[in-house]
């Protein structure tokens, strides 16, 4: 019998809590607020169909052949120009097209993390980033923060408590999971503090275009181009099925990221890149994305109203100004993971908050996504959640000494 010896890093690979929860929600009738999936009603099917036809008519051999590892040159140019909206000035030679922005996280981990090296993260932070970095055996260090994001003083603390920190991973815009935005002045202060501490920044921005009230402030990378890696994605504004994202890198780091990309998958599918370029090249997103914002704003409002109506005293949240998520802190003593089976049995699902913490996991938190359900379904689902929480609090009161 053959015995396979697994690498030490394999023990650090764990299934995604969100993906496992989505299996539970396959039960008929469950109103799922668990997955961070964009609304399929927002997918521009007809423009994509027309773009597919055009690519196959005008460049079929090129589209179906192996392609450059860096990405389709016209798409890289488009990304570089589009990033001017974020206040960034970059060249197309700094843009690496990736197989989803999730691959950008993996490439950053491969190139920048040694076993035991400190990596600073928010608390909580994006679960997918923790999963991407974890196999490279980092020493995760939590950045102290508040409702406006990481505190600048946290970077000074890194200098003393975690010397040699490889980078700080940040989601400035409508963070997954909390939905918060780092304000303009805090961004300036963070960059200054990171520069003084010698800690580069990995800026992840999948949700920045999904603002409801006003655009978020300029990117961190616009304030410190040589000290930031910037990740973007087409998944939330076009369609996730293309698996298309990008990394904008300082030129000195680009060759190593490219080599890691080549070793990983040679290149992102060229057909997908050409199709997306045909869709976006003439300003399509300027007309398309406002419709997504309007849809998501109405769903945000429906969830905010339902939470106000049904949550028990002691539950805390704030309505996000963009993105896809509400972050809830439950009344003292309630455990979101322990209550999940009851919620699913009642007919709704959420993601417990504990997996979003690298350390010191908070069992009393949960994430709700509002973009895949109708306002009525949102109201019904939150009513079910409220009932589960009220029942748990009543049980808690009965067993209290």
N, C-alpha and C positions, 0 to 999 in steps of 0.2 A: 504493500500500500504506500502510495506516495504522500509525503507530508510536506506541505508548502509552508515555508518559513516566511512570515510576513515582516515587512520593514517596521521598525519602531513607530514610524509616523502613521502607519495604518491604524494603530490603536487610538490615535487622536482623531480619526475620521468617524463621525457619528451622523446618523440620519437627521435630516432637517425636521425639527419639531413641526414646522408649518406643513411640510409635505405629509407627515404622518397624520396630522390633524385633518388634512383634506380628505384622507381616506375615510375618516369617521363621518365626514359630511356627505359621503356618497349615499347615505341613507335617505330614502325618498322623503321629501317634505322638509328637510332641514334647511333653514335659512342661514346660509354661511356668510359670516362676516370675518372669516379667518384669512383667506388667501389675499395676498397683495396683488391681485390680478386687475389689469385695466378692464374697463367695460368693453365687451365685444361689440356692443352697439356703436362704439366709437371707431371701429376699424373701417377705413375707407376702401371698401371692397372694390368698387368699380374703378377708381383711379389706379388701384394696384393691378387689377385685371388688364387695364389698358397698357400699363407700363410693362407688364409681362409680355403682352403681345408685341409691343414695340421692340423690346430687347431681343426677343426670339426672331423677329422679322429682320432687324437691322444688324445684329451682331451675335448670331446664334453660336458660332464656333468659339468666339472669344468668351462668351458668357458661360459656356459649358466646359471650358478648359481650365486647367490649373491657372492660378493667378498670382500676382505679386503678393508677397507676405505683408508688405506695408499697407496694402489696400488699394482699391480702385482710385486712381489719381484724381479724377474729377470729383469724387465724393470727398476725398481728403481736402481738396480745395474748398468745397462747399462748407465743410465743417469749420475750417479755419476762418472763413468769412463770417459764418453764422455766429461764431463765438465773440464777435465784436459786440453783440448784445450784452454779453457778460462783462464787457469792459476789457476783454483780453485782446492782445495783439500777438498772434502766433503765425508761423508759417506752416504751409501744408506739410513740409518735411518734418514737423514735430507731431503730426497726427498719425497714430497707428490705429487702423480699423481692427476691432476685436469681435470675437464671437460672443456678443452680449457684453455689457459692462462687467458682468461677473468674471469674465476672463481677464479683464483688466486687474481685478483684485488678485487673481491667481498669479498673473505675471509679476505684479508688484511684490507679492510674497516670495516668489522664486528668486527675484533679482536682489531683494533688499533684506530678507530675513535670514539670519543664521540661528541655529538652535540656541535657545537661552537669551537671545537678543531682546531688549525691551521694545515693545510696540505699544504706543499710547492710544487708548480708545475712549470714546464717550461712554457714559453709564446712565442709561442703556444705549446700545448701538445696534446697527443692522446685523441681524443674525447671519446672513449670508457672508458678510465680511469675516466674522469670527470663524465660520466654517472654512473659508478660503485660506485664511492665515494659519489656522491651527496646525495643519500637517507640517508646517515648517518650524514648529516647536518654539514659538516666541514666548517671551515672558510678558503677558498682558499687564499693562499698568493703566488704572482708571484715571481719567482726567476729572478733577473736581469741577462741578458746574452748577448752574441754576437754570431758571426757565428761559434764559437767553443763550444758553449753550455753555461751552467750556469757559472757565474763568481764566483770564490771562495769567493769574498767579500760579495756575496749575503747570504752566510751562516752566516757570522758574523752579517749581518743585521738582520737575523732571531732571533739571541740571544737577540737583543734589541727590535725589532719591533713585533716579534711573539713568545714570550717565550712559551715553552711547545709544540713546533711544533712536531707533532707525527712522521712524516717522510717527506722526499723529494722524490717525484716520478720523476724518470729520465729514458730516453731512450737513452743510449749512442751511439747505433749503427744504423745509417741510419734512424734517427728518423722519425716517423709518426707524423706530416706531412712534416717536412722540408727536410728530407733526409740527414741531417748533421751528422757527426761523432765527438764525443768528442775526441780530441787528447790525446796521452799518458800522457804528462806532465800535461795537464789540469785535467785529471782523478786523478793523484796523488795529485794535489793541492785541488781538490774538496773534496777528502777523508780526507785530513788533516784538511780542514776548517770545514767539517761536524763533524769530531771527536771533534774538539775544541769547536764547538757550541753545541755538544750533540744532533745532529739531525741524526737519522738513515736514511738509504737510501733504497728505493724500486726500484730495478733495473729491467727493463722490456726489454727483448732481443729477440723479435720474428724474427728480420731480420739479426742477426749477421752473419749467414752463407751465406748470399746473397751478398758477396763482389765481386767487379769486378776487382779491381786492386791489392789490397793486403788485407790480413785479418785485421780486426780492432784490436786495442790494447786489452790487457787482461781486464777481467771484473772488475768493481768496487768491486765486492764481493771478488775477489782474493786479493785485497788490504786491505779489512776490513771485514773479514768473519763474525765476531760477530755483526757487525753493519749493515749488508745488508740482505734484502730479495731479492732473485733472481727468476725471472719468465722466463720460456722458453716454447717453443711450437713446436709441430710437424706439424702445419698447413701449414707453408710456405715451408717446405722442403719435405713434403710427401703428405698430403692431408688434407684440413680443415674439411672434412666430418667426420673424426674420432672424432673431438672435443677432442683432447688430448694435454694437456700441463702439466706443473709441476711447483711446488714451491720448492726452496731450502732454508731452514730456519735454522737460529741458533737453536741449540737444545732446548734452554730455551723457545722459542716461538712455537716450533713444536706442543706440545700437544694441545694448544688452537686453532691453525689452523686446526688440525685434528678434534677437537670437532665441529668447525664451519662447516667443510666439512661434517661430519656425519649428522648434522642437516639439511644441504642443500640438499644432494642427496644420502646419505649413502655411495656411491662409484661411481667412474667413470666406465662406462661399461667395465666389465672384458673381454668380447669377443674382443672389440676394442684393449684393451691393449695387449692381447696375440697376435693378428694379427700383430700389429705394432712391437712388440718385434721380431716376426719371420722374419719380413722384415728387420729390422735394425741390428740384432744381429751379423751378419758376415761381417760387413763393407759395406753394400749396399750403405749407404749414401755417402761414399767416392767416389763411382763411379757415383752416381746419381746426387748429388748436383752440380758438375762442369758443367753438361749439362744445369741445370737451370740457372747458372750464365752466361753461354755463350748466352743463349736465351735472358735473361734480358739485358745483356750488349748491344746486337744488338738493342734491342728496346729502351734502354736508348739513344744510339747514334742517332737513328732515330728521337726521340723527341727533342734532343738537336739541331740537324740540322734544324728541322722544326721550332722550336722556333726562332732560329737565322734568319730564312728566313722570318717569317710571323709576328712576334710581333712588335707592334708599338714602336717608341722611348719612353723611360720612363719606359718600362717594365723591371723588374729585376728578375733574377733567376741565379742559378748555377747548373751545372750538378752533380747529386749525384754520389758517388763512390760505391754505392751498394743500396740494398733495392728495392723499388717499386715506388717512388714518386719524382716528381718535385714540388717545392713550388714557386709560382709566386707572385710578388708584382706588381700590376697594376699601370699605370700612374695615377698621382694625380687626384682625383675627381671621379674616376670610382669605382662603388660598385659591387662587384662580385655577391652578392645575387640578386641584382636588375637586373643584366644582364643575369642571368641564364636562365630565360624563353626564351630570345632571342637566346641564344646559343642552347637550346634544339630545338627550332623552326628551327634553321639553320641546325641542324643535329648532334650536339655533346653535351656532358655533362661533367661537372666537379663538384667538391665540393667547395663551397665557404669557405673561410678560417675562417670567424668569429666564428663558433661554436667550433673551436679548442682553443679558449681563455677562461680561467676561468673568467677573468676580462678584461676590456678595450679592447673590441673586435675590431679587425682591419678589416674593411669592404673591404679594398682594396687588399685582398689576396685571393688566391685560390690554391687548390691542384689538381694535375694531376697524375693519375696512368698510367703507360706505359706498363704493363706486360700482358694485356689480348688482345691487338690488334696487328695486323701485322704491320711491318714497314710502309707499304703503307697506311693502315688505320690510323696510327698515323700521317703521313704526311697530309692526307686528313683532319683529325679532327683538327689538329693545324691550318691548313689553314682556316677552318671555324671559329675557335676561333679568329684568327687574323682579319678576316673580321668583326666579331661582334665588336671587340674592336676598330678597325679603324672607323666603323660607329658611335660608341658611342662617340668617340673623336671628330668627325666631328660635331655631334649634340651638344656636349658640347661647341664647338667653336662658333656655331651659336647663342646659347642663352647667351653666356657670355656678360656682360655689356661692 
